[in-house]
Amino acid sequence: MILSKRPDVERFLQKPGGDFRAALFYGRDRGSVRERADIVAGKVAKTPDDPFDVAVLTETDVSDDPARLEGELQALSMTGGRRLVRLRLTAEKGSVDKVAAEALARHAAGELNPDAFFLIEAGGLGRDSALRKAAEKAPACACIPVYEDETGDVMRMVRESLAKDQVSLTNDALETFVARLPRERGVARAEIERLILFLGPGSNRTVGAEELEQHLGVEPEASLSDAAIDAFGGRGAPAQAGLRRAFSEGETGPAAVRATGFHLGRLRRVVTLAKSGADMREAAKSAGVFWKQEREFLRQAKAWSLHELDLVQPDVLQADRACKTAGSPDSLIAERLLLSIAQRARRLGL
């Protein structure tokens, strides 16, 4: 059953039980897909990360053992609660798509464990996807397409996030901040969290456009950008040398972390667009990649997966917080961050 109208989707997110045994969230914005799926998981399962009542599968798990998916959907809860089976798909593989579609159809019809809830996250599924067709056809499955946020949605998200931490922006500052935000929700959330750290959680501050510019700044200096590129390319020593050169020229640890986050955001956007079917070279151009850096950037974008980039994001946020702590060795924090990223990159074959 397709749910596309906002009121219907909001009602389902608040109460996903009832006649529904399954839900499929799909769309190009993986951050928005994951965010909505997490809301449903929190409503269905008492403890969404409970290994006894919650099973989390990926397309690799299904590809390696096609029978495992239905096996998890047949299993009973060990603690008496409702069992949750989550399937996270990062690409539209024909074999996995078909297996997932068959399992969904059987589960929605009540042939497996009727008390289990089947929650699926996927990218931009085409009209020929067997999984999408099965979800749209099954009355007991909520099939929810997730579209890129419009400006009004982003503004509301920013206001609500800031209000929770008792900080705010003037109207002019809010428009400026939203205009600079990437539309991929996961990256946007990270930028909002970084803004809250700058404003001071619980400070009741209201910041205008002029003061906001101190946080946004200008595009990172070339030396810091080069250091970030070296790190994501697996070149730890050049990244460290570039950082130290930048520090000698007056750059700071927070600026280096900001440059790293900036490069991470660009990579994430390009990889997301490429997985949705966009030409990677065109995606890089739309992300503002300088033509002299395009070849290296594309090399990195082909090696880094969204999953690996998601693992780096918390490290960047933690480094950003640490750099802003009074008396912290911010230059060492930035160096450690870039060296850890370079190590990850080398493990990816870069």
C-alpha positions as CSV (number, residue, x, y, z in Angstrom):
1,M,0.0,0.0,0.0
2,I,1.5,3.3,-1.1
3,L,1.5,6.1,1.5
4,S,2.7,9.3,-0.1
5,K,0.5,12.1,1.5
6,R,2.2,13.8,4.5
7,P,-0.7,13.2,7.0
8,D,-0.8,9.5,6.1
9,V,2.9,9.2,6.5
10,E,3.0,11.1,9.8
11,R,0.2,8.9,11.2
12,F,2.1,5.8,10.3
13,L,5.3,7.0,11.8
14,Q,3.5,7.7,15.1
15,K,1.7,4.4,15.1
16,P,3.2,1.8,12.7
17,G,1.3,-1.2,14.1
18,G,-2.3,-2.0,13.5
19,D,-2.9,-3.9,10.2
20,F,0.7,-3.3,9.0
21,R,3.2,-6.1,9.2
22,A,5.9,-4.4,7.0
23,A,7.2,-1.1,5.7
24,L,9.4,-0.1,2.9
25,F,11.1,3.3,2.9
26,Y,13.0,4.1,-0.3
27,G,14.6,7.1,-1.9
28,R,17.8,8.8,-3.0
29,D,18.3,10.7,0.3
30,R,19.6,7.8,2.4
31,G,19.7,10.0,5.5
32,S,16.0,10.7,5.3
33,V,15.3,7.0,4.6
34,R,17.3,6.0,7.7
35,E,15.8,8.6,9.9
36,R,12.2,7.5,9.2
37,A,13.1,3.8,9.5
38,D,14.7,4.5,12.9
39,I,11.5,6.2,14.1
40,V,9.4,3.1,13.1
41,A,12.0,0.8,14.7
42,G,11.7,2.7,18.0
43,K,7.9,2.3,17.9
44,V,7.9,-1.4,17.0
45,A,10.7,-2.7,19.3
46,K,11.1,-1.8,23.0
47,T,14.9,-1.9,22.4
48,P,15.8,-1.4,18.7
49,D,19.3,-2.8,19.2
50,D,18.2,-5.9,21.2
51,P,20.1,-8.8,19.4
52,F,17.5,-11.3,20.7
53,D,14.3,-9.6,19.3
54,V,15.9,-7.5,16.5
55,A,17.6,-8.9,13.4
56,V,19.5,-6.5,11.1
57,L,20.4,-7.8,7.6
58,T,22.2,-6.3,4.6
59,E,22.1,-7.2,1.0
60,T,25.4,-9.1,1.5
61,D,23.7,-11.3,4.1
62,V,20.8,-12.0,1.7
63,S,23.1,-12.6,-1.2
64,D,25.2,-15.1,0.7
65,D,22.3,-16.9,2.2
66,P,18.9,-16.2,0.5
67,A,17.0,-18.5,2.9
68,R,18.2,-16.5,6.0
69,L,15.7,-13.6,5.4
70,E,12.6,-15.8,5.6
71,G,14.2,-17.7,8.5
72,E,14.5,-14.4,10.5
73,L,10.9,-13.5,9.6
74,Q,9.7,-17.0,10.8
75,A,11.6,-16.8,14.2
76,L,9.6,-16.0,17.3
77,S,10.4,-13.3,19.9
78,M,12.6,-14.7,22.7
79,T,11.2,-12.2,25.3
80,G,7.6,-12.0,24.3
81,G,7.7,-8.7,22.5
82,R,7.2,-7.9,18.9
83,R,10.1,-9.2,16.7
84,L,11.7,-6.7,14.3
85,V,13.6,-7.7,11.2
86,R,15.4,-4.8,9.4
87,L,16.8,-5.2,5.9
88,R,19.1,-2.4,4.7
89,L,19.8,-2.3,0.9
90,T,22.4,0.0,-0.6
91,A,22.0,-1.0,-4.2
92,E,19.3,-2.5,-6.5
93,K,20.7,-5.9,-7.1
94,G,18.4,-8.0,-9.1
95,S,18.8,-11.3,-7.1
96,V,18.5,-9.6,-3.7
97,D,15.6,-7.5,-4.9
98,K,13.7,-10.6,-6.0
99,V,14.4,-12.5,-2.7
100,A,13.3,-9.5,-0.6
101,A,10.2,-9.2,-2.7
102,E,9.2,-12.8,-2.3
103,A,9.8,-12.7,1.5
104,L,7.8,-9.5,1.8
105,A,4.9,-10.9,-0.1
106,R,4.8,-14.0,2.0
107,H,5.2,-12.1,5.3
108,A,2.6,-9.5,4.4
109,A,0.1,-12.3,3.6
110,G,0.7,-13.8,7.1
111,E,2.5,-16.9,6.0
112,L,5.5,-16.3,8.3
113,N,5.5,-15.0,11.9
114,P,2.5,-12.6,11.9
115,D,3.8,-10.9,15.0
116,A,7.1,-9.9,13.4
117,F,7.5,-6.5,11.7
118,F,9.6,-6.4,8.5
119,L,11.3,-3.0,8.0
120,I,13.1,-2.3,4.8
121,E,15.4,0.6,3.8
122,A,16.4,1.0,0.2
123,G,17.8,3.6,-2.3
124,G,16.0,5.0,-5.3
125,L,14.1,1.9,-6.5
126,G,12.9,2.0,-10.1
127,R,9.4,1.1,-11.2
128,D,10.7,-2.3,-12.4
129,S,11.9,-3.2,-8.9
130,A,10.2,-6.4,-7.7
131,L,10.5,-5.3,-4.1
132,R,8.8,-2.0,-4.8
133,K,6.0,-3.7,-6.8
134,A,5.4,-6.2,-3.9
135,A,5.3,-3.4,-1.3
136,E,2.9,-1.3,-3.3
137,K,0.6,-4.3,-3.9
138,A,0.5,-5.7,-0.3
139,P,-2.2,-4.1,1.9
140,A,-0.3,-5.0,5.0
141,C,2.9,-3.2,3.9
142,A,3.4,0.6,4.1
143,C,5.3,1.6,0.9
144,I,6.7,5.1,1.5
145,P,8.7,6.9,-1.1
146,V,11.1,9.4,0.5
147,Y,11.7,12.6,-1.5
148,E,14.4,15.3,-1.1
149,D,13.5,17.9,1.5
150,E,12.0,21.1,0.3
151,T,13.3,24.4,1.7
152,G,10.3,24.7,4.1
153,D,11.0,21.2,5.4
154,V,14.7,22.0,6.0
155,M,13.8,25.3,7.8
156,R,11.3,23.5,10.1
157,M,13.9,20.8,10.8
158,V,16.5,23.4,11.7
159,R,14.1,25.4,14.0
160,E,13.0,22.3,15.8
161,S,16.5,21.0,16.3
162,L,17.8,24.4,17.6
163,A,14.7,24.8,19.9
164,K,15.4,21.5,21.6
165,D,18.8,22.9,22.7
166,Q,17.4,26.3,23.6
167,V,19.2,28.3,20.8
168,S,17.9,30.0,17.7
169,L,18.7,32.1,14.7
170,T,17.1,35.3,13.4
171,N,15.1,35.0,10.2
172,D,18.0,36.3,8.1
173,A,20.5,34.0,9.7
174,L,18.1,31.0,9.3
175,E,17.7,31.7,5.6
176,T,21.5,32.0,5.2
177,F,22.2,28.8,7.1
178,V,19.5,26.8,5.2
179,A,20.9,28.0,1.8
180,R,24.3,26.7,2.7
181,L,23.1,23.3,3.9
182,P,23.4,20.2,1.7
183,R,20.1,18.6,0.9
184,E,21.2,15.1,2.0
185,R,19.5,14.8,5.5
186,G,22.3,12.9,7.2
187,V,24.9,15.5,6.3
188,A,22.5,18.3,7.1
189,R,21.8,16.9,10.6
190,A,25.5,16.8,11.2
191,E,25.9,20.4,10.2
192,I,23.0,21.4,12.5
193,E,24.6,19.6,15.4
194,R,27.9,21.5,14.7
195,L,25.9,24.8,14.7
196,I,24.4,23.9,18.0
197,L,27.9,23.3,19.5
198,F,28.9,26.8,18.2
199,L,25.9,28.5,19.7
200,G,26.2,26.6,23.0
201,P,23.5,24.1,24.0
202,G,21.1,25.5,26.6
203,S,22.5,29.1,26.3
204,N,19.3,30.6,25.0
205,R,21.3,32.6,22.4
206,T,19.7,34.0,19.3
207,V,22.4,34.7,16.6
208,G,22.0,37.0,13.6
209,A,23.5,36.6,10.1
210,E,26.7,38.6,10.8
211,E,27.6,36.5,13.8
212,L,26.6,33.3,12.0
213,E,29.3,34.0,9.4
214,Q,31.9,33.5,12.1
215,H,30.7,29.9,12.2
216,L,30.2,29.3,8.5
217,G,33.3,31.1,7.4
218,V,34.6,30.9,3.9
219,E,35.6,27.9,2.0
220,P,38.6,26.3,3.7
221,E,42.1,27.4,2.7
222,A,43.7,25.4,-0.1
223,S,46.3,23.9,2.3
224,L,43.7,22.5,4.6
225,S,41.6,21.2,1.7
226,D,44.7,19.5,0.3
227,A,45.3,17.9,3.7
228,A,41.8,16.5,3.8
229,I,42.0,15.2,0.2
230,D,45.3,13.5,1.1
231,A,43.7,11.9,4.2
232,F,40.7,10.5,2.3
233,G,43.1,9.3,-0.4
234,G,45.0,7.2,2.1
235,R,48.1,9.5,2.2
236,G,48.7,10.0,5.9
237,A,52.2,11.5,5.8
238,P,51.3,14.2,3.2
239,A,48.1,15.0,5.0
240,Q,50.0,15.4,8.3
241,A,52.7,17.6,6.5
242,G,50.0,19.7,4.9
243,L,48.3,20.3,8.3
244,R,51.5,21.3,10.0
245,R,52.3,23.7,7.1
246,A,48.9,25.2,7.4
247,F,49.3,25.6,11.2
248,S,52.6,27.4,10.7
249,E,50.7,29.8,8.5
250,G,48.2,30.6,11.2
251,E,45.4,28.0,10.6
252,T,43.8,26.3,13.5
253,G,42.6,22.8,14.5
254,P,38.9,23.7,14.3
255,A,39.4,25.1,10.7
256,A,41.2,21.8,9.8
257,V,38.3,19.7,11.1
258,R,35.9,21.9,9.3
259,A,37.8,21.4,6.0
260,T,37.7,17.6,6.7
261,G,34.0,17.7,7.2
262,F,33.5,19.8,4.1
263,H,35.4,17.2,2.0
264,L,33.4,14.4,3.7
265,G,30.1,16.1,2.8
266,R,31.1,16.4,-0.8
267,L,32.1,12.8,-1.0
268,R,28.9,11.7,0.6
269,R,26.8,13.7,-1.8
270,V,28.6,12.5,-4.9
271,V,28.5,8.8,-3.8
272,T,24.8,9.2,-2.9
273,L,24.0,10.7,-6.3
274,A,26.0,8.0,-8.1
275,K,24.2,5.2,-6.3
276,S,20.9,6.8,-7.5
277,G,22.0,6.5,-11.1
278,A,23.7,9.8,-11.7
279,D,26.9,10.1,-13.6
280,M,29.7,10.4,-11.1
281,R,31.6,13.0,-13.1
282,E,28.5,15.2,-13.4
283,A,27.7,14.7,-9.7
284,A,31.2,15.9,-8.8
285,K,30.8,19.0,-10.9
286,S,27.4,19.7,-9.2
287,A,29.1,19.4,-5.8
288,G,31.6,22.1,-6.8
289,V,34.7,19.9,-7.1
290,F,37.6,21.9,-8.6
291,W,38.6,20.5,-12.0
292,K,42.2,20.0,-11.0
293,Q,41.1,17.8,-8.1
294,E,38.4,15.9,-10.1
295,R,40.5,12.9,-11.0
296,E,41.6,12.3,-7.4
297,F,38.1,13.0,-6.0
298,L,36.5,10.5,-8.4
299,R,39.1,7.9,-7.4
300,Q,38.1,8.4,-3.8
301,A,34.3,8.4,-4.5
302,K,34.7,5.0,-6.2
303,A,36.4,3.5,-3.2
304,W,34.5,5.1,-0.3
305,S,31.0,3.6,0.3
306,L,28.2,5.4,2.1
307,H,28.6,2.9,5.0
308,E,32.3,3.8,5.4
309,L,31.6,7.5,5.2
310,D,28.9,7.1,7.8
311,L,31.5,5.6,10.1
312,V,33.8,8.6,9.7
313,Q,31.1,11.2,10.4
314,P,31.0,10.6,14.2
315,D,34.8,11.0,14.4
316,V,34.6,14.4,12.7
317,L,31.9,15.6,15.0
318,Q,33.8,14.3,18.1
319,A,36.9,16.1,16.9
320,D,34.9,19.3,16.3
321,R,33.6,19.1,19.9
322,A,37.0,18.3,21.3
323,C,38.7,21.2,19.5
324,K,36.3,23.7,21.0
325,T,37.0,22.5,24.6
326,A,39.0,25.1,26.5
327,G,42.7,24.2,26.7
328,S,42.4,21.3,24.2
329,P,45.4,20.5,21.9
330,D,43.3,21.2,18.8
331,S,46.1,20.8,16.3
332,L,46.9,17.3,17.6
333,I,43.2,16.4,17.6
334,A,43.0,17.4,13.9
335,E,46.1,15.5,13.1
336,R,44.8,12.4,14.8
337,L,41.5,12.7,12.9
338,L,43.2,12.9,9.5
339,L,45.6,10.0,10.2
340,S,42.7,7.8,11.3
341,I,40.9,8.7,8.1
342,A,44.0,7.9,6.0
343,Q,44.2,4.5,7.7
344,R,40.6,3.7,6.8
345,A,41.3,4.8,3.2
346,R,44.3,2.5,3.0
347,R,42.1,-0.4,4.2
348,L,39.7,0.4,1.3
349,G,42.6,0.0,-1.2
350,L,43.4,3.7,-1.7
